[in-house]
Every structure is written in structure tokens, then in C-alpha cells.
């Protein structure tokens, strides 16, 4: 055996062997159900970063353990390959985005291979390839046929730099695009939507079924869906009794305190309600608000601005005339696009009222309410109704129901449940995306492309400037087609789909990747879905996961699949952070290579002291660590071990080169341990153990099965990879502390066989190499997970701690079954007691069975 652990050649050799043997090819489940381990697939940027490494190694460990436990495992990989980054890169470099993306995929695949991931590459998918997006289009048509895909004119967030529509979630708190950084504008465009709101109740209620998800993620989704119970109330316009404004409120108990009704500036009634003398000021305000993003308008810190329309409505509860305003904080797409202003009992309404001198009428009484309102604060807690006519004296909770029921009887109210969730806008005015398979005919309207004509192939090799509207609009040969229904001249839809469409069903395609007749078969989905373990970043907690859940439920309702939820267990891994240097006065980051003294770092230009922080690795902060450099120096197994051991998987991880070195030394220890035993072991076939076992054998065998029990537990439900590696270290220490020469051959074989099998998911190359060095014939990854022998955990004797006056003075070995009286007698008879008590009997003896005896002089 080579006396030096040299990972470079060893790892490449075993990766080649595994590929040739098809070690990672997915077998059909013998019992009809397999184990599906999946990482959120990456965008192919071309460069692997440490966040990728952490994600994919975590999933790989889970997949390898399940294989060793005898399960058929599906562990695939693909590429979320459409989107603006590739298009922008293609524009910048004057290359085809498809060619650019394919080169990046090839590069990242080779980088992933170096990590020794047990991925079934035969199932690889790329969302930008027509053999995948053909089925994205097919599924769009399923949703279209089911009434879940529709087109409407809508106010949208427009990125003036990237020239595309953005979802609200793609606009930051400053109203800027998440991609280009440009200030987002508001525009009216015909857009395609999916009716995710039709599933709001199911998406919310079924969160209770997802016990394998982090509570934090379930809460984030529940808040995003945002269920509200209340009432829709009709306010009649004073000048026209046939016209009403519908308002949704969760506080019908405060209706008598309303001082105004406020509409969104683009509400369809604004123009007809505005009086002639207010038209100029209303139109100017509408134009001003149209330039703001939804986030700018609804921010809690933003001032609440509005304009009076000149119209009034009647409060249906008391008949009072209320002015109708428009305001920037009311959005036409949220609720009914209209709210009632109750300044005494809503803080936002109070700020608006204070700005424009609107009345403040208290209608909820409680201790401290009047004082708070007088001080300029809204009282939002429950209380008793006042100034509310026949409803005075009711508690506010009961009053909500009573006033709503009264309004229903009078015809001006209806109980209602609403959601914060909006329908999913999927249109994008860019080139590099999945074409929407619709043809617009002047006579027939929106006509779906016949399914036998799919895919609608994205034209390649076109000129991309990044300016103007959709590049597809310029491709006349592609755009102009006959209508599939009437044959008359028609035009293709030139919007492409939001990339979230492609990633909302990819996990289904992996179950049946070579199907050319349909996106997947029901049988294949039933065989593998739901995904038993999904791993990815917390940044996808809302959009990707919510859209994937919606897609799954919609396809179930369409009769295509039987599962209602896509992911059984979810692990959201923390970020990888690197040492970061920042100038506190300028806010600029400094590369570590430019810092001459890391102990007292200074700015190389100004000489100012630098802050030393741990922040998420990124190019802009000059704090990234190249995975290839780590693998070149230490090997993939060390990189894997460090990134798994440094922190619990759900926590952020602080990169530290010295800790990487520590893991390399640990693997070297295992190498030397096996090397020292090599001459005594010619095969790993179990041998009959001598009975009774010698003390050293019994001690090591107990350590073996403690490790099996603990590591198995750490890899079962709540995945704790860092503590599992700690158990491997303890087992290694237990073996080396005794020494291989002191162990019987049977126990030595059991110890090393167990150690290498427990190590295999974490450091697969080293475990494989050492397994074969000790005579293993097939792969260690096919050797089976070690089985626990509970009898090995039973101890004949234990170490008993002796304390004198509460201080530990030593330990003695005692029978494990000794009772309190026996332990007290053994402690008093010990040399430790004789030395520290000096012949005097203790005043008090405290016994904790199996652990300690405290002697109090």
C-alpha cells in the first residue's frame, strides 16, 4: 500500500471506474417505490462556486446513504438554462445565447464531476433544449385548456434597461430591477397569466401536510399567500345611485368610523367619477404614480399621497357622505382596488388623514384607546363599539359578523375571504426563453398551437441588440403563420415564458426523461414522486417552491399525475461566507490578495483600517474561494468533508483555510490507520468473534456500534452532517487509541469495515480506495449500510466520577449494574477517597447512578 495519501490520481481513477461500471445509473425500484434525492438545479453560469458545492454534496451524501440502505435511488441533475443572464452575456459578447449556454453547461458538468457526485447523468435535462421545452409548451396548453392560462391587459413592472416585464418579487425595496438595477416603470401591456389564485386555499391549507419542511419556509409561504377574512362593502356614489364602489375590509366593525373611500389611481371608475374642476390635478397625479413601482407605493416608510376626485359616496351604515380620493398606496390589482379610510383605527389611514385634514372618528372604545388616538396613533386592538348606532356596546369581534350579516340583509355587504397572492404573470418580452405556443388570429383570437406541431422552436442565430421590444417580433418568417383554426394569416405570440415556468415541473421530467410521447407517464411519477429529499437555498422559499406546488396541484386536477405535493422533505442549506475586507468610510471592498497584513488590514490605496467580516461569497466582494483550487490542493473528499463538517447544513458556513487543512489531516489519519492494519487483513469477510471478548475488543466494538447508531440517526430525519462526521472522528480515535495490534482480527475487520462504510457517503473516493486495499471485491458503495448490534452497547463496567466537595478528583471502574449502595461503598473504599478525605468519614454522600459520587466532608 502506498504510504502517502495523494488524492488527485486516486479520485480521478475511481470516478472513471464508477462511470464505466454504471455505479450511479438509476435502477428500477424493486418494491415499486424508490428514493428521490434532488438538488435545486443551477443556472449554468459556467463557474462552480462554493454554494453549489455545499448544495450538491449534501444531496449526494443523502443519496449515497439511501443506496447503501438498499433503496433504488434517483439522483439526477439538470440546468435552469433560459433567462436574461445568458441573453445579456450573448449581447455583450456577440454570440448566440444557446452556444454560450451549452459551453457553460459542459464546463460546469466537468466541475461537478470532480466532486465525485453520484449523479445519474443519463437523465440530464436543460430547459433551453427543445426536447425539454417542447413539454413546457405542452403543459402550458394543458393549463390553457383548463382555463388556468389567460391573457389580459395589466399594469406591469417594466425594466427600461432589460426591456422586459418583471414580477413584483423581481423589484427590490428601492423600486429597482433585481437584474439591471434600473428604476422600474409602470406600463399597460397585454400579458399572459396563470390562475394560481384559484389554488390559494389549497396551497395554504396543505402547508400543514409538509411536516418535513422548515417551519420558517412554511410561514413565509403562508404569509405570501396572505389569507384575509372580511367583507366586501358597496358604497353608492352620491351623484349616481346606480354606480357603486366595492371595498374589501377585514374590519367591518369600524365601518361607522370611515371618513373617505380611496381608489387606486388606475381604478376603472376614476375617470368617470372625477369632477371637471379636479380633472387636471387627478390626471397629473395618475401620470406621476404610473412611474412608481408597487413596492415604492406600498412601503411603510413612504408618505401616503393622494388627490380628491370631487366625488362622494354614501356610508351604507349611517348614510354619511364620504369624499372619494385616489392615493398612491392603493393598488388596482390588490383586493378590489379600493379601500375605506378609517383614520382612528388604521395607521396607514391615519397618516393619510393627517396629510389632508380628513376627519378622525373613534368607533372602538377600550382602555387607552382615546388617549392613543388623541396622540395621533391609530387604535387597532379590539374593544367595544361606540358611535355605531344600533351596534353600540358590541365587542368588536362580534360586531364584525353582526354588521356583515346586517349588510347582507340590506344588500350592501357580503362576507368574503381574500388573498394577498396575485395571479402569476409569466410573459417576458425577451428572446432567450420558452416560446408561448399561441397564435393570434384576427378572426379566431388566441389559438393554441396543435400539440403535434410542438415544439415551437426558438429561432437561433438572430441579431440581439438588447434594445427595443421582443427580438422575436423582428423575425417575420417566424412570426407570420397561418391560423391553425381557419387558415387565415395570423401571428405567433412573441412573448416568452418566465423561467420559473421551466423550473416548476422539471422534477417530474427527471422521473421519465426519455419519454417522447408525453412529458412523463403517470406510472413513472407514481414510482418516484414526491421527492423524498429536496435541497436548495432559502432564497427559493417563496417563488420556486410555491409555483412548483401550484403546478403539481394543477396537473393533478388535469388528471396527469396522482401526487398533490412535489417535495416531501425540504432542506434549505445556509450560505457559504468568506473572509471579507471592507473600507468602512467608502463602503468599498478590498481583495484579500491586496491586504498585506491580515492581522491589521489596511486599505492599500488610502491606508485606512479595514473592517474584517464574514459575508456571502461573491465576485463583487472579492471573497470567493475557487472550488477547483481547493480540490487541486486537497482533493474532493477534503472539500466535501470540510463543507459538511464546518456547520449544520441549514446554517451559514464561514470558510476557514485552517479548518480545511484539519479535515485533510483527518483523512490522512484514516489512511494511516488502514495502512497499519493492511498486513493483518486480506479480506473484509466477517470472522467469528472469540467469546468472551477481551476488554479492548469489547471497548472498540462498543465504539463501533455507538457510531453506527449515532451516524444513522444523524442521516435519518433531521439531517445533521456535521455531527455525523464528529462520530466518525470518535470512532477513529477509539480504534487508534487501542491500536490495531491489540485487537482480534474479527473485531479489527468489523471496525475498519464499519468505519469505511460510514465514511463512504462523505469521502467516497478515499473510502473506495481503502475498501479495496483491505480486500473488498465490489464497491464500498454497494456494500450495504452497517447494521446496529444493540448487545454491543451493553457495558459490564463504567467509569464512575468521584467528586470531593463538588470538584472532580478522579474516576474508578465499577459494575454497570451497581446500585446506589454499592456505588457509595466502592467510592468510599477507593484510593481517591482515602487521599482526599484523610480518614474522616464524609458528612454527606450524593450518588448519581452510573455517573458520579460526590463526597461532602
C-alpha positions, 0 to 999 in steps of 0.5 A: 500500500502506498504510504502517502495519501495523494488524492488527485490520481486516486479520485480521478481513477475511481470516478472513471471506474464508477462511470464505466461500471454504471455505479450511479445509473438509476435502477428500477425500484424493486418494491415499486417505490424508490428514493428521490434525492434532488438538488435545486438545479443551477443556472449554468453560469459556467463557474462552480462556486462554493454554494453549489458545492455545499448544495450538491454534496449534501444531496449526494451524501443523502443519496449515497446513504439511501443506496447503501440502505438498499433503496433504488435511488434517483439522483439526477441533475439538470440546468435552469438554462433560459433567462436574461443572464445568458441573453445579456452575456450573448449581447455583450459578447456577440454570440448566440445565447444557446452556444454560450449556454451549452459551453457553460453547461459542459464546463460546469458538468466537468466541475461537478464531476470532480466532486465525485457526485453520484449523479445519474447523468443519463437523465440530464435535462436543460430547459433551453433544449427543445426536447425539454421545452417542447413539454413546457409548451405542452403543459402550458396548453394543458393549463390553457385548456383548463382555463388556468392560462389567460391573457389580459391587459395589466399594469406591469413592472417594466425594466427600461434597461432589460426591456422586459416585464418583471414580477413584483418579487423581481423589484427590490425595496428601492423600486429597482430591477433585481437584474439591471438595477434600473428604476422600474416603470409602470406600463399597460401591456397585454400579458399572459397569466396563470390562475394560481389564485384559484389554488390559494386555499389549497396551497395554504391549507396543505402547508400543514401536510409538509411536516418535513419542511422548515417551519420558517419556509412554511410561514413565509409561504403562508404569509405570501399567500396572505389569507384575509377574512372580511367583507366586501362593502358597496358604497353608492356614489352620491351623484349616481345611485346606480354606480357603486364602489366595492371595498374589501375590509377585514374590519367591518366593525369600524365601518361607522368610523370611515371618513373617505373611500380611496381608489387606486389611481388606475381604478376603472371608475376614476375617470368617470367619477372625477369632477371637471374642476379636479380633472387636471390635478387627478390626471397629473397625479395618475401620470406621476404614480404610473412611474412608481413601482408597487413596492415604492407605493406600498412601503411603510416608510413612504408618505401616503399621497393622494388627490380628491376626485370631487366625488362622494359616496354614501356610508351604507351604515349611517348614510354619511357622505364620504369624499372619494380620493385616489392615493398612491398606496392603493393598488388596482390589482390588490383586493378590489382596488379600493379601500375605506379610510378609517383614520382612528383605527388604521395607521396607514389611514391615519397618516393619510388623514393627517396629510389632508385634514380628513376627519378622525372618528373613534368607533372602538372604545377600550382602555387607552384607546382615546388617549392613543388616538388623541396622540395621533396613533391609530387604535387597532386592538379590539374593544367595544363599539361606540358611535355605531348606532344600533351596534353600540356596546358590541365587542368588536369581534362580534360586531364584525359578523353582526354588521356583515350579516346586517349588510347582507340583509340590506344588500350592501355587504357580503362576507368574503375571504381574500388573498394577498397572492396575485395571479402569476404573470409569466410573459417576458418580452425577451428572446432567450426563453420558452416560446408561448405556443399561441397564435393570434388570429384576427378572426379566431383570437388566441389559438393554441398551437396543435400539440403535434406541431410542438415544439415551437422552436426558438429561432437561433442565430438572430441579431440581439441588440438588447434594445427595443421590444421582443427580438422575436417580433423582428423575425417575420418568417417566424412570426407570420403563420397561418391560423391553425383554426381557419387558415387565415394569416395570423401571428405567433405570440412573441412573448416568452415564458418566465423561467420559473415556468421551466423550473416548476415541473422539471422534477417530474421530467427527471422521473421519465426523461426519455419519454417522447410521447408525453412529458412523463407517464403517470406510472413513472411519477407514481414510482418516484414522486414526491421527492423524498429529499429536496435541497436548495437555498432559502432564497427559493422559499417563496417563488420556486417552491410555491409555483412548483406546488401550484403546478403539481396541484394543477396537473393533478386536477388535469388528471396527469399525475396522482401526487398533490405535493412535489417535495416531501422533505425540504432542506434549505442549506445556509450560505457559504461566507468568506473572509471579507475586507471592507473600507468602512468610510467608502463602503468599498471592498478590498481583495484579500490578495491586496491586504498585506497584513491580515492581522491589521488590514489596511486599505492599500490605496488610502491606508485606512483600517479595514473592517474584517467580516464574514459575508456571502461569497461573491465576485463583487466582494472579492471573497470567493474561494475557487472550488477547483483550487481547493480540490487541486490542493486537497482533493474532493473528499477534503472539500466535501468533508470540510463543507459538511463538517464546518456547520449544520447544513441549514446554517451559514458556513464561514470558510476557514483555510485552517479548518480545511487543512484539519479535515485533510489531516483527518483523512490522512489519519484514516489512511494511516490507520488502514495502512497499519492494519493492511498486513493483518487483513486480506479480506473484509469477510466477517470472522467469528468473534472469540467469546468472551471478548477481551476488554479492548475488543469489547471497548472498540466494538462498543465504539463501533456500534455507538457510531453506527447508531449515532451516524444513522440517526444523524442521516435519518430525519433531521439531517445533521452532517456535521455531527455525523462526521464528529462520530466518525472522528470518535470512532477513529480515535477509539480504534487508534487509541487501542491500536490495531495490534491489540485487537482480534482480527474479527473485531479489527475487520468489523471496525475498519469495515464499519468505519469505511462504510460510514465514511463512504457517503462523505469521502467516497473516493478515499473510502473506495480506495481503502475498501479495496486495499483491505480486500473488498471485491465490489464497491464500498458503495454497494456494500450495504449500510452497517447494521446496529448490534444493540448487545454491543452497547451493553457495558459490564463496567463504567467509569464512575466520577468521584467528586470531593466537595463538588470538584472532580478528583478522579474516576474508578471502574465499577459494575454497570449494574451497581446500585446506589449502595454499592456505588457509595461503598466502592467510592468510599473504599477507593484510593481517591477517597482515602487521599482526599478525605484523610480518614474522616468519614464524609458528612454527606454522600450524593450518588448519581447512578452510573455517573458520579459520587460526590463526597461532602466532608 
